[in-house]
Amino acid sequence: MTSEHKKNVVRTDLWLDGAFEARFATETDIAVATIASHGADGQGWDLLRRAHAFNISSAKDELPQRLFANRALLERCPNLLIVSAAGAGYDTVNVADCTAAGVAVVNQAGANADSVAEMALGLLLDVARRISECNRRLRSETGFSRESVMGREIKGKTIGIIGLGETGSRVARLARAFGMQVLAFDPLLSAETIAARGAEAVAFNDLLARADVVSLHCPRNQDTMKLMNANTYAQMRRGAILISTARGGIHDEAALAAAIQSSHLAGAGLDVWEAEPPPLDHALLQLPNVIATFHTAGVTSEARRNVAAWAAEQIVGVLKGECPPRLINPEVWPAYAARFERSFGFAPAASTTKPSV
């Protein structure tokens, strides 16, 4: 069936909302094929070899390495024009390799931002008010006092947001609704833009020193790996809380456990991990003042539907010759445009896109 169509889209069999394939139902010149993520891969590679677009999972611990969009895969996929990450993150995509191959990389930044922002505030409230801790004790103990699980209000506290993009700006709005002062550090944004998004622009070290809560919303890349480490935890205020719904690896897990065990930090709310899920004996999972979730901040029915619908709409537009609204590597456009024209016989629109922040 795929070979009968001019334009071919491939997706893996990892869970994807039905809105993705529903969007393609009215596009008679585009075929969508699903390949197995695990097991025999002969048919999958044949489909990928003919694919013009590959919708790839962002979950690095769910997608096999052989399907990561890197040089090895690209060399086996000569027709591939676009790699579409099924989420805001693109940990399974080597952007430099794609750019070198003339392949555009897009994501779905903003599609799950409301869900992730809600989770960030939920984790903060849980840690500050000791909700889960009280729940666990109430189910297993008797005779403890209410004061032994006394929490703290977040009203009047200062939250420092690292990364004020789609999700970070929503966290800022929710935090203000709770009466919090909002600081932000984002090297990609001007002070004026940060102010327009509801925060006070500050230097990184200043944010650490002033914030009662530090919430991470930056991408995982070479500049942010282990951004939060023993040194930066030491710079945080005593009794502060760390929240991360960003990506595993941005916060050093061993150093965080030590900072909490020493009582320098009051606790943490963590949705993301270096290995997902983390091992049961992980040091952070042994601490009652760490609230742990399984990278589920963006896993809501609304967010998953948005991600699938946005991804499909963006791929359809690209295959029609449009410039994608969420292009990660705009520098690829001249090489991409030449490859596109060779594939389809007409030139795509000129790109004026800048990476989304």
DRENVOZA-502228 format. One record per residue (C-alpha): x, y, z; residue number from 1. Coordinates in Angstrom, 3 decimals. Layout:
BEGIN
          X          Y          Z   num
          X          Y          Z   NUM
...
This chain:
BEGIN
          X          Y          Z   num
      0.000      0.000      0.000     1
      2.768      2.420      0.917     2
      4.452      2.195     -2.489     3
      1.226      3.302     -4.196     4
      1.471      6.713     -2.559     5
      3.825      9.526     -3.363     6
      4.495     10.544      0.234     7
      5.235      8.093      3.019     8
      5.056      8.569      6.775     9
      6.348      5.999      9.268    10
      5.599      5.800     12.971    11
      6.567      3.246     15.587    12
      4.064      1.057     17.420    13
      4.657      2.831     20.743    14
      1.413      4.307     22.088    15
      0.120      7.250     20.050    16
     -3.299      8.871     20.255    17
     -5.633      8.062     17.379    18
     -5.722     11.729     16.383    19
     -2.461     11.117     14.510    20
     -3.765      8.682     11.929    21
     -7.191     10.328     11.860    22
     -5.594     13.488     10.471    23
     -4.069     11.586      7.552    24
     -7.349      9.903      6.616    25
     -8.292     12.779      4.315    26
     -4.855     13.042      2.684    27
     -5.084     10.729     -0.308    28
     -1.454     11.172     -1.377    29
      0.053     10.347      2.040    30
      0.372      6.823      3.452    31
      1.061      6.110      7.127    32
      2.794      2.866      8.091    33
      3.501      1.509     11.568    34
      6.684     -0.407     12.331    35
      7.484     -2.648     15.277    36
      9.773     -1.100     17.866    37
     11.039     -4.493     18.996    38
     11.589     -7.854     17.399    39
     12.319     -8.629     13.743    40
     13.000     -5.422     11.841    41
     13.341     -6.383      8.174    42
      9.948     -5.022      7.164    43
     10.452     -1.957      9.356    44
     13.697     -1.013      7.637    45
     12.090     -1.452      4.227    46
      9.346      0.981      5.214    47
     11.834      3.433      6.701    48
     13.978      3.272      3.560    49
     11.023      4.642      1.574    50
      9.807      7.061      4.256    51
      9.765     10.831      3.785    52
      8.716     11.483      7.389    53
      9.459      9.568     10.579    54
      7.371     10.307     13.672    55
      9.670      9.218     16.491    56
      9.055      8.670     20.188    57
     10.900     11.020     22.535    58
     11.134      8.351     25.242    59
     14.814      7.366     25.219    60
     14.258      4.357     27.491    61
     11.311      2.999     25.493    62
     12.594      3.333     21.929    63
     15.366      0.907     20.907    64
     18.680      2.574     20.081    65
     18.545      1.202     16.532    66
     15.565      3.483     15.850    67
     17.151      6.655     17.225    68
     17.408      9.293     14.503    69
     21.171      9.430     14.184    70
     23.739      8.978     11.435    71
     23.365      5.195     11.384    72
     19.604      5.369     10.807    73
     19.840      8.260      8.355    74
     22.288      6.359      6.174    75
     19.664      3.631      5.807    76
     16.867      6.107      5.016    77
     17.870      8.013      1.861    78
     14.408      9.488      1.262    79
     13.872     10.825      4.767    80
     13.131     14.561      4.817    81
     11.694     15.165      8.268    82
     12.012     13.648     11.729    83
      9.096     14.556     13.968    84
      9.561     14.102     17.714    85
      6.363     13.038     19.461    86
      6.694     15.556     22.271    87
      8.517     18.707     23.264    88
     11.752     16.835     23.904    89
     13.823     15.110     21.253    90
     16.263     12.979     23.241    91
     16.076     10.242     20.590    92
     17.178     12.582     17.796    93
     20.743     13.624     16.981    94
     19.992     17.057     15.565    95
     23.522     17.599     14.254    96
     23.400     14.328     12.307    97
     20.015     15.257     10.849    98
     21.232     18.694      9.845    99
     24.292     17.222      8.138   100
     21.990     14.880      6.197   101
     19.614     17.679      5.154   102
     16.805     16.359      7.351   103
     14.498     18.772      9.160   104
     13.770     18.094     12.837   105
     10.530     19.261     14.416   106
      8.919     18.822     17.818   107
      5.553     19.513     19.432   108
      6.628     22.171     21.953   109
      3.585     23.520     23.749   110
      1.248     20.617     23.008   111
      1.601     19.188     26.521   112
      2.690     22.374     28.285   113
     -0.469     22.813     30.348   114
     -0.295     19.245     31.618   115
      3.384     19.505     32.512   116
      2.913     22.853     34.237   117
      0.059     21.434     36.311   118
      2.271     18.530     37.349   119
      5.087     20.878     38.370   120
      2.724     22.758     40.674   121
      1.235     19.481     41.893   122
      4.665     18.141     42.823   123
      5.496     21.410     44.562   124
      2.295     21.347     46.605   125
      2.829     17.689     47.472   126
      6.370     18.269     48.745   127
      5.580     21.531     50.545   128
      2.387     20.282     52.214   129
      3.702     16.700     52.692   130
      0.546     15.251     51.164   131
      1.910     11.910     49.995   132
      3.965     11.490     53.147   133
      0.877     11.957     55.303   134
     -1.111      9.609     53.062   135
      1.486      6.851     53.439   136
      1.726      7.216     57.202   137
     -2.033      7.324     57.667   138
     -2.299      3.968     55.895   139
      0.474      2.280     57.893   140
      0.802      3.983     61.289   141
     -1.278      5.057     64.229   142
     -0.515      7.491     67.003   143
      1.441     10.094     65.043   144
      0.547     13.738     65.503   145
     -0.666     16.086     62.789   146
      2.234     18.368     63.623   147
      4.675     15.612     62.668   148
      3.567     16.067     59.052   149
      3.323     19.843     59.218   150
      3.933     21.447     55.837   151
      4.548     24.939     54.520   152
      2.403     27.282     52.436   153
      3.754     28.266     49.043   154
      2.004     31.650     49.139   155
      4.579     34.385     49.581   156
      7.468     32.115     48.615   157
      9.807     32.677     45.676   158
      9.980     30.248     42.780   159
     12.932     30.286     40.414   160
     12.158     28.876     36.963   161
     15.038     27.682     34.803   162
     13.797     27.782     31.228   163
     10.843     30.093     30.549   164
      9.546     28.493     27.361   165
      6.120     27.016     26.702   166
      5.936     25.116     29.997   167
      7.998     27.454     32.150   168
      5.819     30.436     31.267   169
      2.717     28.483     32.248   170
      4.331     27.515     35.556   171
      5.024     31.210     36.120   172
      1.356     32.015     35.595   173
      0.174     29.291     37.963   174
      2.747     30.250     40.591   175
      1.579     33.864     40.541   176
     -1.991     32.643     41.060   177
     -0.746     31.012     44.282   178
      0.787     34.300     45.391   179
      4.397     33.394     44.664   180
      7.140     35.736     43.498   181
      8.541     34.457     40.189   182
     12.182     34.631     39.103   183
     13.458     33.179     35.846   184
     16.738     32.374     34.156   185
     16.694     31.713     30.424   186
     19.761     32.616     28.349   187
     17.705     32.458     25.135   188
     15.299     35.201     26.195   189
     15.696     38.925     26.777   190
     14.795     40.505     30.098   191
     11.861     42.174     28.355   192
     10.515     38.854     27.076   193
     10.926     37.261     30.493   194
      9.025     40.155     32.075   195
      6.267     39.790     29.472   196
      6.010     36.127     30.453   197
      5.439     37.073     34.080   198
      8.835     36.718     35.733   199
     11.797     38.764     36.889   200
     14.914     38.020     34.850   201
     17.877     37.128     37.056   202
     21.290     35.522     36.689   203
     21.533     31.788     37.338   204
     23.469     32.129     40.616   205
     21.104     34.854     41.810   206
     18.120     32.588     41.164   207
     19.677     29.773     43.185   208
     20.427     32.097     46.093   209
     16.981     33.703     46.233   210
     14.504     30.956     45.357   211
     12.588     28.863     47.880   212
     11.717     26.563     44.989   213
     13.771     25.853     41.868   214
     11.761     24.370     39.000   215
     13.516     22.997     35.908   216
     11.981     23.513     32.459   217
     15.029     23.606     30.200   218
     15.931     21.160     27.412   219
     18.446     18.377     27.920   220
     21.581     19.190     25.930   221
     25.328     19.572     26.375   222
     24.831     22.883     28.196   223
     22.289     21.589     30.707   224
     23.521     18.077     31.539   225
     24.192     17.976     35.295   226
     23.308     21.662     35.458   227
     22.064     20.939     38.961   228
     24.941     19.292     40.825   229
     26.601     19.278     44.237   230
     27.924     22.803     43.701   231
     24.630     24.294     42.534   232
     22.614     22.516     45.224   233
     24.983     24.064     47.788   234
     24.177     27.496     46.338   235
     20.443     26.980     46.858   236
     18.810     28.337     49.991   237
     18.746     26.014     52.954   238
     15.304     24.420     53.083   239
     14.630     24.989     49.382   240
     12.793     22.497     47.161   241
     13.811     21.221     43.718   242
     11.157     20.359     41.132   243
     11.950     18.772     37.776   244
      9.544     17.933     34.990   245
     12.216     18.617     32.353   246
     14.505     15.703     31.460   247
     16.551     13.168     33.384   248
     20.234     14.006     33.570   249
     19.770     17.738     34.073   250
     19.859     17.201     37.826   251
     22.575     15.026     39.381   252
     20.597     12.391     41.256   253
     23.286     11.204     43.664   254
     24.208     14.755     44.652   255
     20.522     15.626     45.099   256
     20.012     12.678     47.437   257
     23.000     13.836     49.477   258
     21.702     17.416     49.636   259
     18.332     16.200     50.933   260
     19.810     13.681     53.366   261
     21.971     16.455     54.860   262
     18.808     18.592     55.290   263
     20.289     21.357     53.149   264
     17.318     20.897     50.816   265
     13.853     20.231     52.184   266
     12.839     17.829     49.434   267
     12.210     17.343     45.752   268
      9.456     16.538     43.300   269
     10.836     14.530     40.392   270
      9.032     13.350     37.282   271
     12.158     12.592     35.232   272
     15.103     10.274     35.793   273
     18.415      9.273     34.242   274
     16.999      5.751     33.823   275
     13.249      5.514     33.469   276
     11.874      3.976     35.532   277
     14.545      4.324     38.224   278
     15.591      1.145     40.082   279
     13.571      0.324     43.175   280
     16.612      0.749     45.411   281
     17.386      4.233     44.083   282
     18.560      6.492     46.926   283
     15.996      9.185     46.122   284
     13.124      6.700     46.309   285
     14.063      5.897     49.909   286
     13.461      9.489     51.063   287
      9.960     10.384     52.338   288
     10.387     14.017     51.275   289
     10.966     13.088     47.633   290
      7.809     12.780     45.546   291
      8.524     10.576     42.535   292
      6.531     10.064     39.347   293
      7.291      8.102     36.195   294
      7.707     10.810     33.515   295
      3.941     11.235     33.515   296
      3.734     15.035     33.626   297
      2.739     15.128     29.971   298
      0.761     11.894     30.073   299
     -2.814     13.126     30.145   300
     -5.519     12.358     27.608   301
     -5.572     16.015     26.585   302
     -1.815     16.328     26.161   303
     -1.435     13.048     24.277   304
     -4.245     14.027     21.924   305
     -2.640     17.424     21.320   306
      0.797     15.938     20.664   307
     -0.586     13.469     18.124   308
     -2.772     16.041     16.368   309
     -0.031     18.678     16.264   310
      2.517     16.193     14.947   311
      0.206     15.011     12.174   312
     -0.767     18.536     11.170   313
      2.859     19.651     11.042   314
      3.922     16.637      8.938   315
      1.046     17.191      6.507   316
      2.067     20.815      6.122   317
      5.711     19.947      5.546   318
      4.871     17.365      2.898   319
      2.761     20.014      1.156   320
      5.798     22.300      1.038   321
      5.146     24.498      4.069   322
      7.747     25.610      6.589   323
      7.045     23.826      9.894   324
      6.121     26.079     12.826   325
      8.277     24.144     15.293   326
     11.518     23.625     13.376   327
     14.438     22.746     15.659   328
     17.223     23.161     13.083   329
     16.366     26.112     10.797   330
     19.938     26.129      9.481   331
     19.099     22.917      7.583   332
     16.648     24.647      5.273   333
     18.784     25.245      2.133   334
     19.946     21.621      2.031   335
     16.501     20.360      3.024   336
     14.780     22.477      0.358   337
     17.035     21.097     -2.356   338
     16.337     17.512     -1.279   339
     12.601     18.235     -1.049   340
     12.513     19.608     -4.591   341
     14.384     16.577     -5.915   342
     11.861     14.307     -4.209   343
      8.627     16.033     -5.177   344
      9.441     18.290     -8.126   345
      8.621     21.607     -6.469   346
     10.385     23.823     -3.957   347
      9.084     24.258     -0.403   348
      8.396     27.637      1.135   349
     11.339     29.684      2.371   350
     12.104     29.297      6.060   351
     12.116     32.195      8.489   352
     11.671     29.927     11.495   353
     13.738     30.270     14.646   354
     13.924     27.495     17.257   355
     10.929     27.636     19.609   356
     11.691     28.739     23.190   357
